[in-house]
Amino acid sequence: MAYYIYRVFPFGRLEKVTQFDAFPDASAEAKRLRAAADRPADCKHKVIFAESEWQAEDLLSQVRAGDTGVVGDE
């Protein structure tokens, strides 16, 4: 398994940037990319741990359920 870094654009467009075997390296690179002046304004950089590029893209494409709020907060 590897740590993949992707650029995530609006409308679900994904662009693989690179991959690493260790999280500290992937995290440092993602932070560097996020701080770069030439970063496209409409993208986010995401680090994802997956078995393959296909699985990484599948996980990044899934819609996550929203927070239901505090129980009893009706």
DALINVEN-V904392 format. One record per residue. RES is the residue in one letter. SS is DSSP state (H for helix, E for strand, L for the rest). PHI is phi as a letter, one per 20 degrees, with the letter a starting at -180 (NA if undefined). NEAR is the number of other ideal C-beta (glycine too) atoms within 8 Angstrom. Layout:
res=RES ss=SS phi=PHI near=NEAR
res=RES ss=SS phi=PHI near=NEAR
This chain:
res=M ss=L phi=NA near=4
res=A ss=E phi=c near=8
res=Y ss=E phi=d near=13
res=Y ss=E phi=d near=14
res=I ss=E phi=d near=15
res=Y ss=E phi=c near=14
res=R ss=E phi=e near=10
res=V ss=E phi=d near=11
res=F ss=E phi=d near=11
res=P ss=H phi=g near=5
res=F ss=H phi=m near=4
res=G ss=H phi=m near=7
res=R ss=L phi=f near=7
res=L ss=E phi=d near=11
res=E ss=E phi=c near=8
res=K ss=E phi=f near=11
res=V ss=E phi=e near=9
res=T ss=E phi=a near=7
res=Q ss=E phi=b near=10
res=F ss=E phi=c near=11
res=D ss=L phi=e near=6
res=A ss=L phi=c near=7
res=F ss=H phi=f near=9
res=P ss=H phi=g near=6
res=D ss=H phi=f near=10
res=A ss=H phi=f near=14
res=S ss=H phi=f near=9
res=A ss=H phi=f near=8
res=E ss=H phi=f near=12
res=A ss=H phi=f near=12
res=K ss=H phi=f near=8
res=R ss=H phi=f near=8
res=L ss=H phi=f near=11
res=R ss=H phi=f near=8
res=A ss=H phi=e near=6
res=A ss=L phi=f near=7
res=A ss=L phi=f near=3
res=D ss=L phi=e near=3
res=R ss=L phi=f near=10
res=P ss=L phi=g near=6
res=A ss=L phi=f near=4
res=D ss=L phi=e near=5
res=C ss=E phi=c near=10
res=K ss=E phi=c near=5
res=H ss=E phi=d near=13
res=K ss=E phi=c near=9
res=V ss=E phi=d near=11
res=I ss=E phi=c near=10
res=F ss=E phi=e near=8
res=A ss=E phi=b near=11
res=E ss=L phi=f near=4
res=S ss=L phi=b near=6
res=E ss=H phi=f near=9
res=W ss=H phi=g near=6
res=Q ss=H phi=f near=9
res=A ss=H phi=f near=13
res=E ss=H phi=f near=11
res=D ss=H phi=f near=8
res=L ss=H phi=f near=9
res=L ss=H phi=f near=11
res=S ss=H phi=e near=7
res=Q ss=L phi=f near=6
res=V ss=L phi=e near=3
res=R ss=L phi=e near=4
res=A ss=L phi=f near=3
res=G ss=L phi=f near=4
res=D ss=L phi=f near=3
res=T ss=L phi=e near=4
res=G ss=L phi=n near=5
res=V ss=L phi=e near=4
res=V ss=L phi=f near=5
res=G ss=L phi=n near=4
res=D ss=L phi=e near=5
res=E ss=L phi=e near=2
